[in-house]
Amino acid sequence: MPLRIIIDGYNLMGIYHRDLEKERNRLIEKLKRYSNKRGHQIILVFDGYKSDRLKRDIISSAGIKVIYTKAGETTDEFISSFLRNTSAQWVVVSSDHLIQKEAWSNNSIPISSEEFEGALERALGSEEKEENQDLPEVNHLLIEKLSIDNLQNEIRKKGNPRQPSKKEKRIARILEKL
């Protein structure tokens, strides 16, 4: 069964690239191949809040929708509003703990950017490994780890500590489908 996936674009690809437009296009092409292979519906959202766009730009191509938010609107604001205004369940790709919390409260399942990158690599195989060898090292994983640790400290688990929580089980089921 195909999934509905909404992705925080800059959270997934990072912003520390020499040519940000080239990296955005590379990510879009990768997601097109992934969507064609898996059949998932994908919405990829990029921040446009520092731009001079008066309205959102929406581009549909090969099974994915790419949305550039308008001036003054962040990706986080767009995704939060989108989730509040839909009854469908979405897989939300972002390592931002506020977006993850918003996803849980709106019948959706958050997946960290790192988990989704792993799913992309597994789905697309060796072609992605070769493509990513020339990318610069980015130390965003440390930031992600710190935010996950903070989130885990905020959540008090109930029940058997040896068993995964209901949320962890839901995430594991989604990761199998990705």
Secondary structure, DSSP 8 states (H G I E B T S, - for coil): ---EEEEEHHHHH-S--S-HHHHHHHHHHHHHHHHHHH--EEEEEE--TTS--SS-EEEEETTEEEEE--TT--HHHHHHHHHHT--S--EEE---HHHHHHHHHTT-EEE-HHHHHHHHHHHHTHHHHHHHTTS---THHHHHHHHHHHHHHH----S-TTS--HHHHHHHHHHHH-
